[in-house]
Amino acid sequence: MSFAIILPFLKPIRHLLEAKTVSEIMVNPDSSIWIEEDGKIKLFSGIRFDDGALQTGLEVIANKFGKKLDADSPIMNLRLPDGSRLAAMIPPVVHPRPLLTIRKFTSRNFNIHDLIERKTLTEAQAEMLANCIRRGDNLLISGATNSGKTTLANVLAGFIPENDRILVLEDVAELHIRKPHVVSAEAQLDTHKSQIGFSDLLKAALRHRPDRIIVGEIRGPEARVFLDALNTGHRGSLSTIHANGANDALRRLAQLAMRGSSGVPLRDVEEECGRSIDLVAHLMNQDGWRRIVEIRAPAECT
């Protein structure tokens, strides 16, 4: 059972954890429970945790995963054994009770034909993106939260040649790439141990001879290191970014890279992004239908 390690401490939502159709479970500080099912968010009434039970359970779970959750360290993110993600916050940063979100990766075994069948992309788009990955182009996948970026990245990584050495860098591991030569590393930002940020992780990873660099999501100054890597011969990268469109994705990448580009004009960094990224694929979630709405080369992003 995928969730066996946490089920004893989250008994009221056990049936939701085990339900194959539920992709996300959200327990709010007001004790309301919401779920995502078939791409739609809805209130799930009739169940609740006893007073203090959820926080106690989360503290035990944190301990089992070598993490710390208390008033001094009130934020926790962790990956469960099956790759699902658990995120929690406790008082004093939320009130009056904990906030818990569990994202279940029900789509982790999808292939490109599944995405075509679900109308996430067309056959022509699938062929274009698959060829992009095969020939070693740098692809940036953009979209809002819950638009399907991780699912698409997982599927497209399947087109990477079998002998390529793939380094996967994430803050919380979500990607499950089924290739023979994959090395995964996670940033350490919310533990009581020494913090290792994305930039530190990316700099270290470049010393381990990657053929492909996959960054789960670019969200900070690691964008500068990422661009440097692309500009020094590391082709075939694949990454995701939060953005509202293909043009916005490149602009956001440049703005994030500016944090580590002291004294360099934004226009120069934007041009560097245009040279470094070969293709941008943008996804949207419209009433539970996740689909690609744009695929553009940087020259077309105006």
Secondary structure, 3 states (H helix, E strand, C coil): CCCCCCHHHCHHHHHHHHCCCEEEEEECCCCCEEEEECCEEEECCCCCCCCCHHHHHHHHHHHHCCCCCCCCCCEEEEECCCCCEEEEECCCCCCCCCEEEEECCCCCCCCHHHHHHCCCCCHHHHHHHHHHHHCCCCEEEEECCCCCHHHHHHHHHCCCCCCCCEEEEECCCCCCCCCCCEEEEECECCCCCCCECHHHHHHHHHHHCCCEEEECCCCCCHHHHHHHHHCCCCCCCEEEEECCCHHHHHHHHHHHHHCCCCCCCHHHHHHHHHHHCCEEEEEEEECCEEEEEEEECHHHCC
